[in-house]
Amino acid sequence: MKVSFSLDSLMDFTGLPKNQQKIITRMIGRLMENPKPKSQGGYGIPLGNKGGQ
């Protein structure tokens, strides 16, 4: 699986402290391995407004 980022997101990412970059990189790796929702044993979370507001 390949992940690509926009130039703006890369600039934002490199502006973060190194410890936060490490956490984000680790989570992106986990999502690449198993993007299914947590309810199905994965690391992903559903997107959207579930409250209807």
PDB file of N, H, CA, C and O in Angstrom:
ATOM      1  N   MET A   1       0.841  -1.170   0.000  1.00  0.00           N
ATOM      2  CA  MET A   1       0.000   0.000   0.000  1.00  0.00           C
ATOM      3  C   MET A   1       0.892   1.241   0.000  1.00  0.00           C
ATOM      4  O   MET A   1       1.943   1.273   0.639  1.00  0.00           O
ATOM      5  N   LYS A   2       0.450   2.243  -0.723  1.00  0.00           N
ATOM      6  H   LYS A   2      -0.404   2.216  -1.243  1.00  0.00           H
ATOM      7  CA  LYS A   2       1.219   3.473  -0.838  1.00  0.00           C
ATOM      8  C   LYS A   2       0.426   4.631  -0.230  1.00  0.00           C
ATOM      9  O   LYS A   2      -0.778   4.755  -0.458  1.00  0.00           O
ATOM     10  N   VAL A   3       1.096   5.462   0.530  1.00  0.00           N
ATOM     11  H   VAL A   3       2.073   5.362   0.715  1.00  0.00           H
ATOM     12  CA  VAL A   3       0.476   6.643   1.121  1.00  0.00           C
ATOM     13  C   VAL A   3       1.173   7.865   0.554  1.00  0.00           C
ATOM     14  O   VAL A   3       2.402   7.920   0.491  1.00  0.00           O
ATOM     15  N   SER A   4       0.383   8.838   0.145  1.00  0.00           N
ATOM     16  H   SER A   4      -0.614   8.793   0.197  1.00  0.00           H
ATOM     17  CA  SER A   4       0.976  10.085  -0.346  1.00  0.00           C
ATOM     18  C   SER A   4       0.387  11.255   0.437  1.00  0.00           C
ATOM     19  O   SER A   4      -0.749  11.195   0.907  1.00  0.00           O
ATOM     20  N   PHE A   5       1.165  12.303   0.566  1.00  0.00           N
ATOM     21  H   PHE A   5       2.088  12.352   0.183  1.00  0.00           H
ATOM     22  CA  PHE A   5       0.772  13.472   1.329  1.00  0.00           C
ATOM     23  C   PHE A   5       0.921  14.716   0.479  1.00  0.00           C
ATOM     24  O   PHE A   5       1.783  14.785  -0.397  1.00  0.00           O
ATOM     25  N   SER A   6       0.077  15.693   0.743  1.00  0.00           N
ATOM     26  H   SER A   6      -0.624  15.636   1.455  1.00  0.00           H
ATOM     27  CA  SER A   6       0.201  16.967   0.049  1.00  0.00           C
ATOM     28  C   SER A   6       1.408  17.719   0.609  1.00  0.00           C
ATOM     29  O   SER A   6       1.895  17.411   1.697  1.00  0.00           O
ATOM     30  N   LEU A   7       1.875  18.689  -0.135  1.00  0.00           N
ATOM     31  H   LEU A   7       1.480  18.938  -1.020  1.00  0.00           H
ATOM     32  CA  LEU A   7       3.014  19.490   0.309  1.00  0.00           C
ATOM     33  C   LEU A   7       2.693  20.197   1.625  1.00  0.00           C
ATOM     34  O   LEU A   7       3.542  20.276   2.513  1.00  0.00           O
ATOM     35  N   ASP A   8       1.469  20.710   1.750  1.00  0.00           N
ATOM     36  H   ASP A   8       0.779  20.645   1.028  1.00  0.00           H
ATOM     37  CA  ASP A   8       1.070  21.391   2.988  1.00  0.00           C
ATOM     38  C   ASP A   8       1.125  20.450   4.188  1.00  0.00           C
ATOM     39  O   ASP A   8       1.600  20.827   5.259  1.00  0.00           O
ATOM     40  N   SER A   9       0.636  19.220   4.003  1.00  0.00           N
ATOM     41  H   SER A   9       0.251  18.914   3.133  1.00  0.00           H
ATOM     42  CA  SER A   9       0.648  18.281   5.127  1.00  0.00           C
ATOM     43  C   SER A   9       2.076  17.887   5.504  1.00  0.00           C
ATOM     44  O   SER A   9       2.373  17.702   6.684  1.00  0.00           O
ATOM     45  N   LEU A  10       2.960  17.756   4.516  1.00  0.00           N
ATOM     46  H   LEU A  10       2.718  17.907   3.558  1.00  0.00           H
ATOM     47  CA  LEU A  10       4.356  17.451   4.820  1.00  0.00           C
ATOM     48  C   LEU A  10       5.025  18.585   5.578  1.00  0.00           C
ATOM     49  O   LEU A  10       5.814  18.349   6.493  1.00  0.00           O
ATOM     50  N   MET A  11       4.708  19.811   5.198  1.00  0.00           N
ATOM     51  H   MET A  11       4.067  20.003   4.455  1.00  0.00           H
ATOM     52  CA  MET A  11       5.275  20.962   5.899  1.00  0.00           C
ATOM     53  C   MET A  11       4.763  21.016   7.343  1.00  0.00           C
ATOM     54  O   MET A  11       5.522  21.302   8.268  1.00  0.00           O
ATOM     55  N   ASP A  12       3.473  20.740   7.523  1.00  0.00           N
ATOM     56  H   ASP A  12       2.856  20.508   6.771  1.00  0.00           H
ATOM     57  CA  ASP A  12       2.918  20.706   8.878  1.00  0.00           C
ATOM     58  C   ASP A  12       3.570  19.600   9.699  1.00  0.00           C
ATOM     59  O   ASP A  12       3.925  19.806  10.859  1.00  0.00           O
ATOM     60  N   PHE A  13       3.723  18.433   9.095  1.00  0.00           N
ATOM     61  H   PHE A  13       3.435  18.266   8.152  1.00  0.00           H
ATOM     62  CA  PHE A  13       4.304  17.284   9.787  1.00  0.00           C
ATOM     63  C   PHE A  13       5.740  17.578  10.228  1.00  0.00           C
ATOM     64  O   PHE A  13       6.109  17.293  11.368  1.00  0.00           O
ATOM     65  N   THR A  14       6.538  18.140   9.342  1.00  0.00           N
ATOM     66  H   THR A  14       6.238  18.371   8.416  1.00  0.00           H
ATOM     67  CA  THR A  14       7.934  18.411   9.699  1.00  0.00           C
ATOM     68  C   THR A  14       8.052  19.518  10.739  1.00  0.00           C
ATOM     69  O   THR A  14       9.091  19.649  11.385  1.00  0.00           O
ATOM     70  N   GLY A  15       7.006  20.312  10.905  1.00  0.00           N
ATOM     71  H   GLY A  15       6.162  20.205  10.380  1.00  0.00           H
ATOM     72  CA  GLY A  15       7.007  21.352  11.923  1.00  0.00           C
ATOM     73  C   GLY A  15       6.652  20.850  13.310  1.00  0.00           C
ATOM     74  O   GLY A  15       6.786  21.579  14.292  1.00  0.00           O
ATOM     75  N   LEU A  16       6.200  19.604  13.392  1.00  0.00           N
ATOM     76  H   LEU A  16       6.092  19.012  12.594  1.00  0.00           H
ATOM     77  CA  LEU A  16       5.842  19.034  14.690  1.00  0.00           C
ATOM     78  C   LEU A  16       7.085  18.584  15.446  1.00  0.00           C
ATOM     79  O   LEU A  16       8.121  18.309  14.839  1.00  0.00           O
ATOM     80  N   PRO A  17       6.981  18.509  16.783  1.00  0.00           N
ATOM     81  CA  PRO A  17       8.090  17.944  17.560  1.00  0.00           C
ATOM     82  C   PRO A  17       8.349  16.493  17.154  1.00  0.00           C
ATOM     83  O   PRO A  17       7.433  15.787  16.733  1.00  0.00           O
ATOM     84  N   LYS A  18       9.588  16.060  17.282  1.00  0.00           N
ATOM     85  H   LYS A  18      10.332  16.634  17.623  1.00  0.00           H
ATOM     86  CA  LYS A  18       9.985  14.712  16.836  1.00  0.00           C
ATOM     87  C   LYS A  18       9.193  13.615  17.525  1.00  0.00           C
ATOM     88  O   LYS A  18       8.887  12.601  16.898  1.00  0.00           O
ATOM     89  N   ASN A  19       8.850  13.787  18.802  1.00  0.00           N
ATOM     90  H   ASN A  19       9.099  14.610  19.311  1.00  0.00           H
ATOM     91  CA  ASN A  19       8.103  12.732  19.485  1.00  0.00           C
ATOM     92  C   ASN A  19       6.697  12.583  18.897  1.00  0.00           C
ATOM     93  O   ASN A  19       6.180  11.468  18.822  1.00  0.00           O
ATOM     94  N   GLN A  20       6.074  13.685  18.480  1.00  0.00           N
ATOM     95  H   GLN A  20       6.495  14.590  18.541  1.00  0.00           H
ATOM     96  CA  GLN A  20       4.760  13.607  17.849  1.00  0.00           C
ATOM     97  C   GLN A  20       4.863  13.012  16.448  1.00  0.00           C
ATOM     98  O   GLN A  20       3.979  12.265  16.030  1.00  0.00           O
ATOM     99  N   GLN A  21       5.930  13.333  15.718  1.00  0.00           N
ATOM    100  H   GLN A  21       6.649  13.939  16.058  1.00  0.00           H
ATOM    101  CA  GLN A  21       6.141  12.742  14.399  1.00  0.00           C
ATOM    102  C   GLN A  21       6.244  11.227  14.512  1.00  0.00           C
ATOM    103  O   GLN A  21       5.710  10.498  13.676  1.00  0.00           O
ATOM    104  N   LYS A  22       6.925  10.761  15.540  1.00  0.00           N
ATOM    105  H   LYS A  22       7.358  11.354  16.219  1.00  0.00           H
ATOM    106  CA  LYS A  22       7.105   9.327  15.734  1.00  0.00           C
ATOM    107  C   LYS A  22       5.764   8.639  16.000  1.00  0.00           C
ATOM    108  O   LYS A  22       5.503   7.561  15.465  1.00  0.00           O
ATOM    109  N   ILE A  23       4.918   9.257  16.824  1.00  0.00           N
ATOM    110  H   ILE A  23       5.131  10.132  17.258  1.00  0.00           H
ATOM    111  CA  ILE A  23       3.604   8.691  17.134  1.00  0.00           C
ATOM    112  C   ILE A  23       2.745   8.628  15.876  1.00  0.00           C
ATOM    113  O   ILE A  23       2.100   7.613  15.611  1.00  0.00           O
ATOM    114  N   ILE A  24       2.735   9.707  15.103  1.00  0.00           N
ATOM    115  H   ILE A  24       3.258  10.532  15.318  1.00  0.00           H
ATOM    116  CA  ILE A  24       1.931   9.764  13.885  1.00  0.00           C
ATOM    117  C   ILE A  24       2.422   8.747  12.862  1.00  0.00           C
ATOM    118  O   ILE A  24       1.616   8.061  12.234  1.00  0.00           O
ATOM    119  N   THR A  25       3.733   8.648  12.692  1.00  0.00           N
ATOM    120  H   THR A  25       4.387   9.206  13.202  1.00  0.00           H
ATOM    121  CA  THR A  25       4.305   7.687  11.746  1.00  0.00           C
ATOM    122  C   THR A  25       3.936   6.262  12.126  1.00  0.00           C
ATOM    123  O   THR A  25       3.604   5.450  11.263  1.00  0.00           O
ATOM    124  N   ARG A  26       3.993   5.961  13.413  1.00  0.00           N
ATOM    125  H   ARG A  26       4.263   6.621  14.115  1.00  0.00           H
ATOM    126  CA  ARG A  26       3.641   4.627  13.893  1.00  0.00           C
ATOM    127  C   ARG A  26       2.165   4.324  13.602  1.00  0.00           C
ATOM    128  O   ARG A  26       1.831   3.222  13.168  1.00  0.00           O
ATOM    129  N   MET A  27       1.286   5.301  13.841  1.00  0.00           N
ATOM    130  H   MET A  27       1.558   6.196  14.194  1.00  0.00           H
ATOM    131  CA  MET A  27      -0.135   5.069  13.606  1.00  0.00           C
ATOM    132  C   MET A  27      -0.450   4.926  12.121  1.00  0.00           C
ATOM    133  O   MET A  27      -1.289   4.108  11.744  1.00  0.00           O
ATOM    134  N   ILE A  28       0.207   5.704  11.283  1.00  0.00           N
ATOM    135  H   ILE A  28       0.889   6.368  11.590  1.00  0.00           H
ATOM    136  CA  ILE A  28       0.005   5.554   9.837  1.00  0.00           C
ATOM    137  C   ILE A  28       0.415   4.154   9.396  1.00  0.00           C
ATOM    138  O   ILE A  28      -0.262   3.539   8.573  1.00  0.00           O
ATOM    139  N   GLY A  29       1.513   3.652   9.935  1.00  0.00           N
ATOM    140  H   GLY A  29       2.063   4.152  10.604  1.00  0.00           H
ATOM    141  CA  GLY A  29       1.960   2.291   9.626  1.00  0.00           C
ATOM    142  C   GLY A  29       0.935   1.251  10.041  1.00  0.00           C
ATOM    143  O   GLY A  29       0.670   0.299   9.308  1.00  0.00           O
ATOM    144  N   ARG A  30       0.355   1.442  11.234  1.00  0.00           N
ATOM    145  H   ARG A  30       0.570   2.216  11.830  1.00  0.00           H
ATOM    146  CA  ARG A  30      -0.671   0.497  11.703  1.00  0.00           C
ATOM    147  C   ARG A  30      -1.896   0.540  10.801  1.00  0.00           C
ATOM    148  O   ARG A  30      -2.457  -0.501  10.459  1.00  0.00           O
ATOM    149  N   LEU A  31      -2.310   1.739  10.419  1.00  0.00           N
ATOM    150  H   LEU A  31      -1.854   2.584  10.697  1.00  0.00           H
ATOM    151  CA  LEU A  31      -3.474   1.869   9.542  1.00  0.00           C
ATOM    152  C   LEU A  31      -3.220   1.252   8.175  1.00  0.00           C
ATOM    153  O   LEU A  31      -4.138   0.713   7.557  1.00  0.00           O
ATOM    154  N   MET A  32      -1.981   1.326   7.697  1.00  0.00           N
ATOM    155  H   MET A  32      -1.235   1.764   8.199  1.00  0.00           H
ATOM    156  CA  MET A  32      -1.644   0.701   6.417  1.00  0.00           C
ATOM    157  C   MET A  32      -1.760  -0.817   6.519  1.00  0.00           C
ATOM    158  O   MET A  32      -2.178  -1.476   5.567  1.00  0.00           O
ATOM    159  N   GLU A  33      -1.393  -1.370   7.669  1.00  0.00           N
ATOM    160  H   GLU A  33      -1.054  -0.836   8.443  1.00  0.00           H
ATOM    161  CA  GLU A  33      -1.470  -2.822   7.864  1.00  0.00           C
ATOM    162  C   GLU A  33      -2.912  -3.300   7.994  1.00  0.00           C
ATOM    163  O   GLU A  33      -3.286  -4.326   7.426  1.00  0.00           O
ATOM    164  N   ASN A  34      -3.725  -2.547   8.747  1.00  0.00           N
ATOM    165  H   ASN A  34      -3.422  -1.713   9.208  1.00  0.00           H
ATOM    166  CA  ASN A  34      -5.089  -2.995   9.010  1.00  0.00           C
ATOM    167  C   ASN A  34      -6.007  -1.777   9.131  1.00  0.00           C
ATOM    168  O   ASN A  34      -6.232  -1.286  10.238  1.00  0.00           O
ATOM    169  N   PRO A  35      -6.540  -1.285   8.012  1.00  0.00           N
ATOM    170  CA  PRO A  35      -7.372  -0.083   8.035  1.00  0.00           C
ATOM    171  C   PRO A  35      -8.830  -0.320   8.448  1.00  0.00           C
ATOM    172  O   PRO A  35      -9.627   0.619   8.467  1.00  0.00           O
ATOM    173  N   LYS A  36      -9.177  -1.549   8.774  1.00  0.00           N
ATOM    174  H   LYS A  36      -8.530  -2.312   8.758  1.00  0.00           H
ATOM    175  CA  LYS A  36     -10.560  -1.845   9.164  1.00  0.00           C
ATOM    176  C   LYS A  36     -10.922  -1.090  10.444  1.00  0.00           C
ATOM    177  O   LYS A  36     -10.037  -0.704  11.208  1.00  0.00           O
ATOM    178  N   PRO A  37     -12.218  -0.881  10.681  1.00  0.00           N
ATOM    179  CA  PRO A  37     -12.647  -0.211  11.910  1.00  0.00           C
ATOM    180  C   PRO A  37     -12.296  -1.029  13.151  1.00  0.00           C
ATOM    181  O   PRO A  37     -12.093  -2.240  13.074  1.00  0.00           O
ATOM    182  N   LYS A  38     -12.227  -0.354  14.282  1.00  0.00           N
ATOM    183  H   LYS A  38     -12.392   0.630  14.345  1.00  0.00           H
ATOM    184  CA  LYS A  38     -11.922  -1.045  15.537  1.00  0.00           C
ATOM    185  C   LYS A  38     -12.910  -2.160  15.819  1.00  0.00           C
ATOM    186  O   LYS A  38     -12.544  -3.187  16.393  1.00  0.00           O
ATOM    187  N   SER A  39     -14.166  -1.966  15.419  1.00  0.00           N
ATOM    188  H   SER A  39     -14.463  -1.132  14.953  1.00  0.00           H
ATOM    189  CA  SER A  39     -15.187  -2.996  15.645  1.00  0.00           C
ATOM    190  C   SER A  39     -14.892  -4.286  14.893  1.00  0.00           C
ATOM    191  O   SER A  39     -15.435  -5.340  15.224  1.00  0.00           O
ATOM    192  N   GLN A  40     -14.027  -4.204  13.874  1.00  0.00           N
ATOM    193  H   GLN A  40     -13.586  -3.348  13.605  1.00  0.00           H
ATOM    194  CA  GLN A  40     -13.656  -5.380  13.089  1.00  0.00           C
ATOM    195  C   GLN A  40     -12.207  -5.786  13.353  1.00  0.00           C
ATOM    196  O   GLN A  40     -11.615  -6.532  12.574  1.00  0.00           O
ATOM    197  N   GLY A  41     -11.641  -5.290  14.454  1.00  0.00           N
ATOM    198  H   GLY A  41     -12.123  -4.683  15.086  1.00  0.00           H
ATOM    199  CA  GLY A  41     -10.295  -5.683  14.842  1.00  0.00           C
ATOM    200  C   GLY A  41      -9.186  -4.863  14.226  1.00  0.00           C
ATOM    201  O   GLY A  41      -8.020  -5.244  14.325  1.00  0.00           O
ATOM    202  N   GLY A  42      -9.509  -3.751  13.592  1.00  0.00           N
ATOM    203  H   GLY A  42     -10.456  -3.441  13.512  1.00  0.00           H
ATOM    204  CA  GLY A  42      -8.492  -2.908  12.962  1.00  0.00           C
ATOM    205  C   GLY A  42      -8.165  -1.689  13.801  1.00  0.00           C
ATOM    206  O   GLY A  42      -8.505  -1.615  14.982  1.00  0.00           O
ATOM    207  N   TYR A  43      -7.501  -0.741  13.173  1.00  0.00           N
ATOM    208  H   TYR A  43      -7.224  -0.802  12.214  1.00  0.00           H
ATOM    209  CA  TYR A  43      -7.073   0.481  13.844  1.00  0.00           C
ATOM    210  C   TYR A  43      -7.846   1.710  13.378  1.00  0.00           C
ATOM    211  O   TYR A  43      -7.720   2.782  13.969  1.00  0.00           O
ATOM    212  N   GLY A  44      -8.636   1.565  12.332  1.00  0.00           N
ATOM    213  H   GLY A  44      -8.738   0.694  11.852  1.00  0.00           H
ATOM    214  CA  GLY A  44      -9.355   2.711  11.777  1.00  0.00           C
ATOM    215  C   GLY A  44     -10.566   3.101  12.603  1.00  0.00           C
ATOM    216  O   GLY A  44     -11.102   2.304  13.373  1.00  0.00           O
ATOM    217  N   ILE A  45     -10.989   4.356  12.423  1.00  0.00           N
ATOM    218  H   ILE A  45     -10.554   5.003  11.797  1.00  0.00           H
ATOM    219  CA  ILE A  45     -12.211   4.823  13.055  1.00  0.00           C
ATOM    220  C   ILE A  45     -13.103   5.398  11.966  1.00  0.00           C
ATOM    221  O   ILE A  45     -12.611   6.016  11.021  1.00  0.00           O
ATOM    222  N   PRO A  46     -14.410   5.200  12.090  1.00  0.00           N
ATOM    223  CA  PRO A  46     -15.314   5.737  11.079  1.00  0.00           C
ATOM    224  C   PRO A  46     -15.273   7.267  11.065  1.00  0.00           C
ATOM    225  O   PRO A  46     -15.124   7.903  12.109  1.00  0.00           O
ATOM    226  N   LEU A  47     -15.403   7.834   9.899  1.00  0.00           N
ATOM    227  H   LEU A  47     -15.524   7.318   9.051  1.00  0.00           H
ATOM    228  CA  LEU A  47     -15.435   9.281   9.767  1.00  0.00           C
ATOM    229  C   LEU A  47     -16.874   9.739   9.597  1.00  0.00           C
ATOM    230  O   LEU A  47     -17.725   8.977   9.137  1.00  0.00           O
ATOM    231  N   GLY A  48     -17.139  10.964   9.962  1.00  0.00           N
ATOM    232  H   GLY A  48     -16.448  11.583  10.336  1.00  0.00           H
ATOM    233  CA  GLY A  48     -18.465  11.531   9.766  1.00  0.00           C
ATOM    234  C   GLY A  48     -19.111  11.930  11.067  1.00  0.00           C
ATOM    235  O   GLY A  48     -18.611  11.650  12.156  1.00  0.00           O
ATOM    236  N   ASN A  49     -20.239  12.592  10.919  1.00  0.00           N
ATOM    237  H   ASN A  49     -20.645  12.820  10.034  1.00  0.00           H
ATOM    238  CA  ASN A  49     -20.996  13.071  12.055  1.00  0.00           C
ATOM    239  C   ASN A  49     -22.061  12.037  12.404  1.00  0.00           C
ATOM    240  O   ASN A  49     -23.077  11.947  11.713  1.00  0.00           O
ATOM    241  N   LYS A  50     -21.855  11.278  13.432  1.00  0.00           N
ATOM    242  H   LYS A  50     -21.030  11.352  13.992  1.00  0.00           H
ATOM    243  CA  LYS A  50     -22.787  10.212  13.811  1.00  0.00           C
ATOM    244  C   LYS A  50     -23.932  10.734  14.666  1.00  0.00           C
ATOM    245  O   LYS A  50     -24.922  10.032  14.869  1.00  0.00           O
ATOM    246  N   GLY A  51     -23.806  11.972  15.175  1.00  0.00           N
ATOM    247  H   GLY A  51     -23.002  12.543  15.009  1.00  0.00           H
ATOM    248  CA  GLY A  51     -24.855  12.545  15.996  1.00  0.00           C
ATOM    249  C   GLY A  51     -25.961  13.195  15.198  1.00  0.00           C
ATOM    250  O   GLY A  51     -26.995  13.557  15.761  1.00  0.00           O
ATOM    251  N   GLY A  52     -25.770  13.352  13.899  1.00  0.00           N
ATOM    252  H   GLY A  52     -24.931  13.058  13.441  1.00  0.00           H
ATOM    253  CA  GLY A  52     -26.774  13.940  13.039  1.00  0.00           C
ATOM    254  C   GLY A  52     -26.896  15.437  13.164  1.00  0.00           C
ATOM    255  O   GLY A  52     -27.882  16.013  12.704  1.00  0.00           O
ATOM    256  N   GLN A  53     -25.935  16.077  13.768  1.00  0.00           N
ATOM    257  H   GLN A  53     -25.134  15.610  14.142  1.00  0.00           H
ATOM    258  CA  GLN A  53     -25.995  17.530  13.930  1.00  0.00           C
ATOM    259  C   GLN A  53     -25.001  18.224  13.046  1.00  0.00           C
ATOM    260  O   GLN A  53     -24.918  19.452  13.057  1.00  0.00           O
TER     261      GLN A  53
END
